[in-house]
Each structure stands twice: as structure tokens, then as C-alpha cells.
């Protein structure tokens, strides 16, 4: 990809020149691009290898208390002029927003470096060889493998007419595999900004082992059980609540934290931060208006402490913005995006060994909200659900549907493992531990 800083500067110079010719001086541009490739496999065979490169410019202007945005993937002079003209025309047709602030001024903050050249240029051959090794482990166990291996690089630059020029480049690799047996399955997934930190063969072994260990699953009655949730399950369920740690969501009455900040909602062993600079996290160290991200203590030993503020919600509450806003205009406001749980010192194996009778859950899926204030969610277990008896894995069980309050779950935690970077399917990647909790509410057995 071309030098992102030079490209962003050239595009912004064109955007501001065109805007001024239209009588507009308050301008913001986001110049983003990506180059990603993916190898997909199923039935123990690679069946797809694709690569995509994209570049986009998104222009926002402000005119007399109005603002609007237009975007294009055409960076030629004609495309740039058209997108600026569209942004100006839409803005002039928009109703004034009495809460709209002037565009952000430049504010220095500590940047992060998450670019790995080897990951940016992983070849199709390298991905194919890694996938082939993973497939062999699964195939040797008489199972069928399916999954993806993706690598790539993305850039994001934000510039405005008040002097902001914030830019971020990141590489990322994902590997996911499902091992499918006759009556069971196992799953594993990981991500990292350095591809060499992923171990596809080890992930394949994990998935295959789960499929073997969960063969001939027995059916257990629904009810409340002690559970051991692996990190991916913790991520996908707990990740459903962090959009509520938002000043805008609280103001709009759509957050379960309304009138609960400063109160103890969870167990004393639950501490959660938002920390973009954590070594296992990813993402830009500035928000959608170019404001540097601050580290937040969302939960401190069970007590809700801090929430995210964009510039507009911060001005309304008379506080400083935290750097968690999304590009304007938007209806969401802000949200923490770099969740880090403080882990414990109990290994996953030790959690199992200390459990007389319970359920070990690999992952959860199809999670939907039932009660937004008590944060009750329903969903199902999948790809490796096991009975624990006498401190050992006694075999696989049929999958359950659950109805569970997150507030209750995080109040019932008996043990936490060290936190790791985890990937799931229902939430953004986070740094989370495995956990053991009592009285998890399984409501019915599923059909698979």
C-alpha cells in the first residue's frame, strides 16, 4: 500500500481546497485503506483463496451548526470533488444540531505501533501450508476440518481543518478451525497482529481433542449448574454489555447503568479496564474525532466506576472527553472498544479439578438480549460442552440453551484464570480470563 501519511495529506489538501471554493472552511476527512487476504477451507480441503484491497475517503463538513458526511472509494480529482460537494449539499439540507461542537483541536497523545511487516505480506502459499498442516491433524483423527486463515493490513488517518492529523496502521491475522466428528465437534480460534504468534497446528489439536472428548454426548436435565467458561465463552457473553458503558447510552435511557454508577453490581473479584495500550489489545489510540483514548476503569472490584465520553456527551456533562467517540454524525455516541479483564491465578485445569459437578463450556453463540436492564441474555452452547464430575471431564453433553443475567453471572464468579487475548464470533476480541461460576441457568437442551 502507498505511504498512508502522504496519501492522506494529498487527499486532505484536495478536500480542503474544494471545500473552500464552496465557501466551507470546517472540514474533516478520514482516509482509510486495507489489504486483506483469506484462505477458507471445508471438508478437509482448501476451497477459496481471495484477496482484496480497498481505499476510501470520508468527508465531513460543518456549516452553521449543521454537519453531515459523504464517502467514496474514488480518489481521483473528479471523485474527490464529487464527495466534497455531496457532503456540503447534505449538510445544508440537515437540521441544525444545538449540541454540535466545533471540530476538535489537535491534542497530543501516546500512539501505539501494531504493524508487523511479515504479517502484512503473508503469501497465499504460506497460508495454504499452515492450513494443510492443521487439516492433517484433524483428518488423522477421522474428523472433518473447516475454517479460515486471514492476514492483512489496514490504515486509518483522520485530518481536520483545526490541525488534527492522526494516523494508525495495523496488521492482523486470524485463524479459526472447527473439527467435526460423527456426533460431536470442537472449535478453536485466535487472533494477533503478528501472524507468527498464531499456532494453527496447536489450534487444530485443541479443536480435534474437543471433538473426540465430546463424542456420544449424553443428555442432562436443564437447571442451574456450576460452569467453567473458557475465554471465548466469557468474551462472547460479557461483550454484550460494554455498549452500555456510554454516557450517550445512559442519557438516552438505553443503558443498564442508569443510576448505577458508583454502585457495586458485580463480585469483588471483577475488575475491568478499557485500555488501548495494553500489549494484548489492538486498535488506534485515538477516536473518531481524533481525540486520544484514555485508559478507563470501568469496574473496580465489582463497583462501576467510569464510562466512555465522546466530546459532545462530555460537554453536556461538564467533563473531559475520554477519546471513545465514533465518527460524526452518529446516534451511538461512544463506547469502550479495548476491554481488558483483570484475571486471576487459577488455571482452567484447576477450575475443573475443583468442581464436583458442573459444565465446561467452550463457546456460546446466537446470543440475544432478553432483559436490557438486568442484562439477561439467551443463547446456546456449541462445539464442545462437557460434564465435569469429581474434578474430571466425564464426557460430552448435548448442548444447552441458557437464560442468564450478566449481573448475576459476574456476581457468582468463584475463580478466574490469567487473562488472555480471546476471539469469538459474537463480540469484538478482548483480553479475558476463563471463569468458574455457580448457578448458571441452563433452560433447555437443544436439538443438536
Secondary structure as GFF3:
##gff-version 3
##sequence-region A 1 448
A	DSSP	alpha_helix	4	21	.	.	.	ID=ss1
A	DSSP	beta_strand	26	42	.	.	.	ID=ss2
A	DSSP	beta_strand	45	63	.	.	.	ID=ss3
A	DSSP	beta_strand	66	72	.	.	.	ID=ss4
A	DSSP	alpha_helix	77	93	.	.	.	ID=ss5
A	DSSP	alpha_helix	117	120	.	.	.	ID=ss6
A	DSSP	alpha_helix	124	140	.	.	.	ID=ss7
A	DSSP	beta_strand	144	160	.	.	.	ID=ss8
A	DSSP	beta_strand	165	180	.	.	.	ID=ss9
A	DSSP	beta_strand	185	192	.	.	.	ID=ss10
A	DSSP	three_ten_helix	195	197	.	.	.	ID=ss11
A	DSSP	alpha_helix	200	213	.	.	.	ID=ss12
A	DSSP	beta_strand	223	229	.	.	.	ID=ss13
A	DSSP	alpha_helix	231	238	.	.	.	ID=ss14
A	DSSP	three_ten_helix	239	244	.	.	.	ID=ss15
A	DSSP	alpha_helix	247	251	.	.	.	ID=ss16
A	DSSP	beta_strand	272	274	.	.	.	ID=ss17
A	DSSP	beta_strand	296	300	.	.	.	ID=ss18
A	DSSP	beta_strand	303	304	.	.	.	ID=ss19
A	DSSP	alpha_helix	311	317	.	.	.	ID=ss20
A	DSSP	beta_strand	339	341	.	.	.	ID=ss21
A	DSSP	alpha_helix	348	353	.	.	.	ID=ss22
A	DSSP	beta_strand	357	371	.	.	.	ID=ss23
A	DSSP	beta_strand	376	389	.	.	.	ID=ss24
A	DSSP	beta_strand	392	396	.	.	.	ID=ss25
A	DSSP	beta_strand	400	405	.	.	.	ID=ss26
A	DSSP	alpha_helix	406	409	.	.	.	ID=ss27
A	DSSP	beta_strand	413	416	.	.	.	ID=ss28
A	DSSP	beta_strand	420	422	.	.	.	ID=ss29
A	DSSP	beta_strand	430	432	.	.	.	ID=ss30
A	DSSP	beta_strand	435	445	.	.	.	ID=ss31
###
